[in-house]
Amino acid sequence: MGSALLSDLGTEIVIPVCAVIGIVFSLVQWFLVSRVKVSTEHAASSPTSNNGKNGYNDSLIEEEEGINDHNVVAKCADIQNAISEGATSFLFTEYQYVGIFMVAFAVLIFLFLGSVEGFSTRSQPCTYDKEKLCKPALANAIFSTLSFLLGAITSVLSGFLGMKIATYANARTTLEARKGVGKAFIVAFRSGAVMGFLLAANGLLVLYITINLFKLYYGDDWEGLFEAITGYGLGGSSMALFGRVGGGIYTKAADVGADLVGKVERNIPEDDPRNPAVIADNVGDNVGDIAGMGSDLFGSYAESSCAALVVASISSFGLTHDFTAMCYPLLISSVGILVCLITTLFATDFFEIKAVKEIEPALKNQLIISTVLMTVGIAIVTWTCLPSSFTIFNFGTQKVVKNWQLFLCVCVGLWAGLIIGFVTEYYTSNAYRPVQDVADSCRTGAATNVIFGLALGYKSVIIPIFAIAISIFVSFTFAAMYGIAVAALGMLSTIATGLAIDAYGPISDNAGGIAEMAGMSHRIRERTDALDAAGNTTAAIGKGFAIGSAALVSLALFGAFVSRAEISTVDVLTPKVFIGLIVGAMLPYWFSAMTMKSVGSAALKMVEEVRRQFNTIPGLMEGHTKPDYANCVKISTDASIKEMIPPGALVMLTPLIVGIFFGVETLSGVLAGSLVSGVQIAISASNTGGAWDNAKKYIEAGASEHARTLGPKGSEPHKAAVIGDTIGDPLKDTSGPSLNILIKLMAVESLVFAPFFATHGGLLFKI
């Protein structure tokens, strides 16, 4: 069937080199951000030799207005420190609880997988080729446990580093806004790029090193090796679940409390320093949208890679020991890092942003440029790393696939991601009709705003689902489940750019909050608001990407699970499967109910605390006294830690309970049901919340004649828009984004435990 042009040695060099390039590039971006000094003696300058378009020796707004007050810089530094300390404190508290779970679950993996063959150390017949002997089940238990712990630690580090970078950059973005919107944009975007490249490169490097270390023991037993590697995806996603849910509850409790009392009851601006919940709100942006999103997309990347590797190991690649072809998923990710690096330079170095209206196109161009360049990158990888023809495992048979067909599978996932991104933007950006209609509905109060917002969310599901459906059909037709796995990887191949755009949003949001709290000029606040408005839309695009890729990843993992559990067909007409299907479809609703109620409970405590401070602290409303920020941070932290455990337990325990008591067929129904309903709810919830948020910003900005008829701030339509935004907060930042982890996590957990379920599961049906 021919062989690949790239040798095994070439593969072993290319993958780590690309990962190291990604890490070095992220450090260079961090160095450039660090040149903006947050101290009074360096406030107005950094190296003066660089006077080009990205120079640091520009005049400040304060100098133009004759103010030049260095106290402003000191205030920015203090606020940044408060946000950073609050975020670090929360994550350390969260990781203590998550660490206990991590160790307990690792023990569970070892016991369950080790007991498949009664902790025997004898070699056993391979699952897919009974003629051959593979490593013992005990080895699978040990190495799966190790890869689970590695994935979990990498996921935690990804989230933590992202949060530290974001809190390091927010005040720097505010200070650069004094020189112009272009300078502020570059700092915010470079900071997002630090997170994007660190996460993509670290995820790839750790996975590649793990494979090579495990290969020392497994040798040519690819099936056993890649089955053990699936634990890496499970570790990544289980940490992401707690990061997303815990961070989401934290951020929205603070946000809802700050908005309801500050904006609606007291009629003070967002991020006003008199509002006691304002620091907690800014901390929440980092722990929810940065740390949570980082862990989430890392989980997607790890799982899609693992799913593709598992299917590849039982195909002709594994049978002929073609290491380069088996590493095809990792080579796609490697090229993705190089493509994203070039793409980032378009935003920061090749072009300069001079006006507010150029911000959103610059971010959207990142998506288009990375997708076009990645298409070329995928073509190069496919023609150099794959033989012209090969066979792929397809539920008991081997299917002949040509390399150009696999190229199309990856491309269909890549371009479907772009389509989902732009449809999400259309439904959540206030530059387009849908969000403007939602804003217009505020004329008649909050009720019509809510009705219009819900309708928009439901409608926004249609095109993304068709895009996902076409991706599935094309990729499965060409290359069975392997095609779906690489389509998911195609969607995630530009993860570094996607994360940079996503992290940019919360950094800009925090920058606006710092400008307000430090009492900076209204012109600076206008600039940070413009950055934030663009970031709001791109955050919604990021969520769309995460949900779309989760659907493909889950299906690929589902296929790998069905193959590993040796289920020949999943027949929905059998009672065993149908009961699983209907229960699985219910789970996203149960999970959403838990997370939304958690936000409501935490927000209730926050509202009561903010009201108490306004009512009992003399001079607070007049600005003579500082509020007790620390108490609000503590309320959000305590509530989110307590409330994240029940939803997390629901997701982690469901596959175990169903697999042990009802067996693999019922579990396959549960996975299919949760995938089908979870994707729809996740897309509609995220887009509804995003639309309500941007409808409020549309009224507040008053940029068009239509918007000015609805405003200004404090008008009845504006109050109705704030209520809609408050309802949408838990939808777009807690329930919606967490659902994509639910569908992925249940699938990868089922795959990891498949040997145990296939051997000992279905206890109730055996009675």
N, C-alpha and C positions, 0 to 999 in steps of 0.2 A: 504493500500500500504506500510505499515511499517513506521518506523520513524528513524531519524538519531541517531547515537550513541552519538554524541556530543550534550549536552543540550544547550538550549538558553543562560543560564547563562555562560556556558563554552565559547560560541561564543563571548559573551559580554566581556569576560576577554581576550581571545586569540588575538583578532584583535588589541585592543589598546596596549597590552603588546608587540606584535611583532613590532608595529610602534615605540614604545618607545625604544625598543632594537636597531632598525635601527638608530634612532636619536643619542642614546648614542654611538653606534659604529662609527658614522660619527664624533662625537666630539673627540673620542679617536684618530681617524686617523688624525684629525686636530691638536691635541696636539702633536702627533709624528712628524708631518711636522714642527710645530712651533719650535721644538728643534734645527732646523738648523737656526743659527743666521745670519741675514744680517747686520752685523756691524763689524767694524774692530777689536774691542777688543775681540770678540768671533769668529772671522772669521775661525780660524782653529780648534776650538774645541767646543764641547757641553759636556754633561755629560760623563766623561771619564770612569765611572764604567762599561759602556756597551761596551765591546770590541768584541762582537760576530759578526756574519756575517752582522748584520744590525747596527753595531757600528758606532760611529761618531769620533773615535780617529785614523783615518787612515792618512797615509802620503799623501801630496798633490803633484800634478804635479809640481807646482812652486818650492816646496822644492827639488824635484828630479832634477829639472833643475837649481837649485841654484838662483831662482829669489825671490819668496815669497814676492810679492809686495802687500801690504795691500790697496794700492790705487784702485786696481782692485775691491775689495769688496765694497768700497765706491761708485765706478762708478756703480756697479750692483744695489746697493740700490737706487741711484738716478734715474737710468733708470726704475727700477720697480715702483718707485713712480710716474714717468711721465706717464707710461702706466696705472697705477691704477687710477690716477686722470683723465686722458683722457676718460677712460671707464666709470667711475662713472659720469662724467660730461655729457657724451652722454646719458647714461641711464636715468638720471634725466630729461634731456631735452625731451627725447622720452616719458617718463612716464607722463610728464605734458600734452602732446597732447593726449596720450592714455587715461589719466584720464578723460579728457573732453568727449571723445567718450564713455567711460565706463558709465558715469553718464547718458549721453543722451540715450544710448541704453537701460539702465536699465529702464528709464522712458517709452521708447517705448514698452518694454516687458510688463510692468504693464498696460499700456493703451490698448494694443492689446488683451491681455489675459483677462483683466477685462471686456472688452466690449463684450466678447463672450455671456454672459448672461445679458448684460446691467448693469454691476456692481452690480448684485443682490447678497444678502447675504443668499438667500434660498438654502437649500440643493437640489441637482439635481440627476436624475437617473444616475447610473454609466454607463460608455461607453460600457463596455463589459457584464454587467449584469443589465438589465433595471429594474429588480425586487428590486434591492437594491438602497439605497440613499447614495450618496457620498457628500463630502464637496463642497461648492459653487465654481464657477469659479473664483470669486474674491479672494478666498484663494489661488487658484492655481497661480493667477497673483502675489500676494504678495510674496509667498514662492519661486516661480520661479525667481523673481527679486532678492530676497535675496541670493539664491544659485548661481545666475549669478555673483553677486558682490563678493561672497566668492571665486568662481572659478577663477575669474579675479585676485583678490588680491593674491591668492595662486600661480597662474601662474607667476605673476610679481615678487613675492618674490623668487620663484624657480630660475628664470633667474638671478635676482640680486645677490642672495647668491652664485650661481655658479660662476658668474663673479668675485665676491670679493675673493672667494677661489682661483680661477685660477691666478688672479693677485698677490695674496699673495704667490703663490707657484713657479712662473716662475723663479725668481732670485735664490730661494733656490735650484731649480733643477740645475741651472747653476753652483752654488757653489759646490754642491755635485758631479758634473761631474769631478771636480778636483781630487776626490778620486777614481773614477772608474765609469764605465757605470752602474754597478749594483746599486750603491748608488743613482745615478741620477734617474734611472728607478723607484726605490721604492718611492722616494719623489713625482715624477710626478704621479705615479699610485695611491698612497695614497690620493693625492689631488683630483684626479678624483673620488675616492671612497667617499670622503667627500660629493661631489656634488650629486653623484648617490644615496647614502643612505638618505641624507637629503631630496631630492626630492621625492623619492619613499615613505619614511615614512611619510613625511608631507602631501603628497597627500592622502594617505590612512587614516591618523588620522583625517584630516579636514573633509573628506567625511564621515567617520564613526560618528564623533561628530555631523555633520550636520543632518545625518539621525536620530540620537537619539533625537536631539532637535526638529526636525520637527514631530517626532512620538508623542511628548507630545500633539500636536494639532490634528494630523491626526488619532491617535489611530490605529485601524485595517483597515483603508482605505488605503491599500498598493498601490492601483492604483493611487490615488491622490498624495500620498507621493512621489512615485518614479517618477511620471510625473513632480512634482515640482523640484526634484533633477536633472533632465536633464539640468536645467539651469547651474549647476556646470560645466558640460562638455562644454557648450557654452561659459561660461566665460573664462575657461582655454584656449580654442582654439582661441577665438577672440584676446586675448592678445598675444598668440603665433604667430598669423599671423603677427601682427605689429612688434613683436620682430624679427621674422625670416626675414621679408622683409626689415625692417629698418636696422637691423644689417647686413644683407646680402649685401645691397647696400653700407653701410659704409665700410665694410671690403674689398669688391672687388674694390671699387673706389680707395682706398688707395693702394691696392695690384697691380692693373693694372698700376696706375701712377708710383709707385716705380719701377716696373719691366721694363716698356717700356723705361723710361728715364734712370734709373740707369743701368740696365743690358744691354739693347740693344744699347742705344745711347752712354752712357758714359763708358760702359764696366767695371763697378765696381761691387764688389760682392753683393749678396743679404744681406740685413740688414747692409750695410755699413753705419757708422754714418754720412758720408758726404751727404747721400741721405735725402732730407728734408721730404719725405713721410714715412720714416722708422718707426717713433713712431706711426703715424696714422695706418700703416699696422699692427703693433703689437697690438694696441688697438682694431682694427677690428677683429683680431682672437678671442678676448674675447667676444665682444658684438655680433658677428655673430655666431661663432661656439659653444660658451659656453652658453651665455644667451639665444640665439635663440633656440639652440637644447634642452636646459633644458625645456623651455616653451613648445616646440613642443611635446616632449615625455610625459610631464605632461598632455598636452591636450589629447593625444591618450589614456593615461591611464584613465583619468577622463571619456572620452566619452565611451570607451569600458565597463567600470564599469556601467555607467548610462544605456547604451543600454541593458546590461544583466539584470540589476535590473528592468527595465521597463517591459521586456518580462516576467521575473520571477513573477512579481506582479500579472499578469493576468493568471497565471497557477495554478496548484494544490497547489504550495507553498503558494500563496496568499490566495487561497480559504480556506486552512486549517490553515492559520496563522503560518506557519512553518518558524520562523525567521532564524534559523540556515541554512536551505536549501536556503532561499532567499539571505542570506549573502555569499553564495558559492563563487561568484566572489571576494569578499573582503578577504575571507579566502585563496584563491589561492594567492592573492597579499601578504598576511601576511606570508605565507610559503615561497614565493619568496624572501622576505627580509632575512629570516634565511638562505636559500640556498645560496644567493649571499654573505652573510657574510662569510660562510665557504669557498666559492669559492675564495673570495678576499685573504684569508690567504694563499692560494696556491701560489699566486704571490708575496706576501710581506714577509711571514714568513716561510712557509714550504720548499721553494726552493730558492736558491740564483742564481741570474744571474751574470755570470762571463765574458761572451763574447758578442759581438755585435750580433752574429748570434742567440743568445738565446732569444733576445727580442721579435721578432715577434711570435715564437712558444709559448712563455709565455702568450702573449695576446690572441692568438687563443685558447690555452688550457682553458682560462677563459670561453670562449663561450661553449666549449665542456663539461667541468666539470659542469658548471651551468645547462646546458640542461639535462645531465644525472641525476644529483641530483634532479632537478626539476621534472623529470618524476616520481621519487619515491615519492617526496613531493605531487604531484597531486594525486597519487594513495592513499596516506594516507588521504588526505582531502576528496576525493570522497567517500571512504568507511566509514569514520567516520561522515561526515556531510550531506550525502544525503540518503534518503530512497532507498530501493532496486529498487523501481519502482515508477514513478510519471507521471503526464501529463504536457505537454508543449503546450502553445497556438500556433496554426498554421493556421493563416488566417481564423478565424471563427470556427475552430474545435479544439479539444484537442487531442494531439498526445501522446500516451503512450511511455515513454522512460525509459530504464533501466540505473542504475547508471554507469555501465561499458561503456555504449555508450557515456555518457557525459565525462567520463575519456578519451576516445579516441578522442573526439572532442577537448579537451584542448591540448592533446598531439600532435595532427596533426598540430595545430597552432604553438606549441612550436618547433617542429622539422622542420616545414616549414621555420620558422625564421632562424634556423641554416643553412638550405640549402641555403636560400637567402643570408645569410651572407658569406658563403664560395664561392658561385658563384660570388658574388660581389668582393670578394678578388681575385679570379682567374682573373677577367677582369681588376682589377685596381692595382694589385701589380706588381712591376717590376721584381719579382722573376719568373714570368711565361711568356709564349710565347706571349700572346696577346699584352701586353705593350711593350715587346722587339721588336715586329714587328712594333709598332707605332714609337718607337725610331729609328729603322732602316730606316723607311720611311723618316726621317729628312735629309737623305743624299741628297735627290733631292729637298729639300726646304720645306717651310711652307705649300704649297698647298697640297702636298701628305700627309704630317703629318695630316692636317685637314681632308682629305678624309678618311685616315685609322682610325682616332679617331672617326669620325662619324659612320663609319661602325661597329667598335667595340661596340659603345654604343647601336646601334640598335640590334646587335646580342645578347648583354648581357641581353636583355629583355626576351628572350625565356624561359629559365629554371625557373626564378622567377615567371613568369606568370603561367607556368604549376604547380608550387608548390602552388601558391595561388588558382588556379582553383581546384586542388585536395583537398585542405583544405576546400574550399567552398562546394564541392560535398559531401565529407565525413561528414562534420559537419552538413550540412543541411539535408542530408539523415537520420542521427541519431536523431537530435534534433531540426530541423527547424531553425528559426532565433536565438533561444537561443543558439544553437550549434555554430553558426557563431560568436555570441558575445563572448562566452567563448573561442573559438579558437583564437580570437583577444587578449583576456586576456592572453591566454597561450603564445602567441608570446611576450607579454609585461611582462610576469611574472618575467623575469630575468632583468627587467629594470635597477635595481641598478648596476649590472655588465655591462650592455650595456652602460650606461651613464658614468661609471668610465672609460671604454675603450675609449669612445668618447671624454671625457674631457681631457684625457691623451694627445691626439694629439696636440691641441692648446697650452697646457702648455709646451710640449716639443719644439714646434715651437718657442714660445716666448723665451724659454731658449736658443735656438740657436741664436736668434736675440740679446739677451742680451750679450752672449759670444762675438759675433762679435763687437757689439758697445762698449763693455768695453775693447776691445783690448786684449782678453785672448789668451792663447796659441792655436796653430792650432790643437793640440791633443784634447783639450777640445771641440773645434768646431766639430771635427770629431765624438766625442761621442754624442754631442747633435744632430748632423745631423742623426746619426744612430737611435736615439730615435725618431726623427721627421719622418724619412722615414717609420718606423713601425707604427707610429701614423697616418700617411697619409692613409695607407691602412685600419687601424681600423676605421678611420673616415668614410671612404667609406662604411665599413660594417655597421656602425651605421646608416648611411643614408638608406641603404638597408632595415634594420630592421624597421626604421620609415615609409618607403614607404609601405612595405608589411603589417605592422600592420594597416596602414591608410586604405588600401584597404578593409581589413576585418572589421575594425571598421565602415567604411562608409556603407558597405553592411548591417551590423547589425542595424545601425541607420536608414538606408533606410527601412528595414523591420519593425522596430518599428514605423516609420513615416506612412507607408502604413496601418499598423494596426490601429494606432491612428486616421488617417484621414478617416478610414472606407472605404478604396478602396478595393473592393473584388478581382479584377484582374487588372494588368497593361498590357494593350493590345497595343503593338507597332504598330499594323495595324490601330489604330484609329488616325486621324489627330492630335487631341489634344496632344496625347502622343508622336507621331513621331516628331512633330515640337520641342517639349521639348528635345527629344533625340538628335536631330541634333544640336540644339543650345547649349545644355549642353556639347556635344563633342567638340564644338568650344571654350568654355570658357577657358580651360587650355592653348590654343594657345594665346588667347587674353591676359591672365594674364602673360604668359611667355614673350610675346612681351613687355608688359609694364615694367616688372621688368628688362629685359635685356637692354631696352633702357635707363632706369633709371641709371643702372650701367654705360652704355656708356656715358651718359651726365655728371654724377658725375666724371667719370674717365677723361673726356676731360678737366674739370676744374682743376683736380689734375695734369695732365700732363703739362698743361700750367703754373701752379704755380711752379712745380719742375724745369721746363726749365728756368723760369724767375729767380729763385734763383741761379741756376748754372751759368746763363749768367750775373747776375748783382751783386752778392755778391763776392767781391774780396777775393781770397785765399780759397774759399770753396772747390774747386776741389783738391787743394794741402793739405787740412786738417788743414789749419791754422785758419779757422773761423768756428764757429758753424752755421748750418742752422737754419731757423725759423720753428721749428717743429710745434709750436702752430697754425700757419696759415693753415698748411695742415690738422691738426686735425679739425679746424673750418670748412674748406671746406667740408670735409667728413661728419661732423655732420649736417651742414645746408642742404647739398644735400640729405642726406638720410631721414631726417625728412620731407622735402618737397616732395620727390619722393615716400615715402611709402604710402601716402594718397590715390592716385587714384587706385592702385591695391587692397588696403584694402577695399575701397568703392565698387569696382566691386564685390568682394566676398560677402560682407555683405549685399549689396542691391539687388543682383540678386534673392535670394529666396523670399524676401519681394515683389518685383515687380511682379515676376512670380506668386506667390501664390495669391496676391490680385487681379491682373488683369486677369490671365488665369486659376487659380484654381489648386486643388491638383493633378489632373491627369497630366496636363502639367508639373507641378513641379516634379512629380515622374519621368517623362521622362528626365528632366534637370539633376536630381541627378544621374540617371543611365548613361546618356551620359558623364557627367563630370568625373564619377568614372572610366568608361572604358578607356577614352582617357588620363585622368590625370595620371593614374598609369603608362602607357606605357612611356609617355613623361618624367615623374619624374625619372624613373629608367634609361632610356637612357641618359638623361641630366647629372645625377649625375655620372654615370659610364664613360661617355665620358670625362667629366672634370677631374675625378680622374685619368683616364688613361693618359691624356695629362700631368698632373702634375707629375706623377711618371715616365713618359718617360723622362721628363726633368731632374728629380733627378737621373735617371739611367745613363744618359750621364754625369752629373756633378760628380757623385760618382766615375765613372770609375772603378768599382769593378771587372769587368770581361774583358777578352781580347776583346770581341765584343764591350763593352761599350767604351773601350779606343780607338778603331778605329773611334768612332764617336766624341770624345772630342778633346781637353779639353774645359773648359769654354771659351767662346769667339769664338769658331770655328763656321763655317757656319751651320753644323747640330745642334749645341747647340742653335744658334740664332733662327733657325726654330722651335726648341722644346720650346723655351721661348714664341714665338708667339702663338703656340698651347696652351700652358699653360695659356696664357693671355686670349685667346678666351674661354677656358674651365672654367676659374674662375667664371664668372657669372652663368654658367650652373650648376656647382657642388655646389656652395655655396649660390646662390640666387634663381634662378628659380626652379631648381630641388627640393630642400628641401621644398620650400614654397608651391609647388603644392600639397604635401600630406596634408597640412593644408587646402588648398582650398577644396579638396573633403570631408574632415571630417567636416569642419566648415559649409559648405552649408547643409550637411545632418543633423547635430545636430541643426542648426538654424531652419530648416524646421520642425524637430520634436517638438521643443519648441513652435513654432507658429502654429502647426498642428490644435489645436482646433479653432483658429481664421480663418485659411484658409478654414477649413471644413465648418464653419458656414457662413462666409461672403465673402469668396474668389470667384474668377472667374467672376469678374464684367463684363468683356467684353463679356463673353458667356451668360450673363443674359440679355443683352440688346435686 
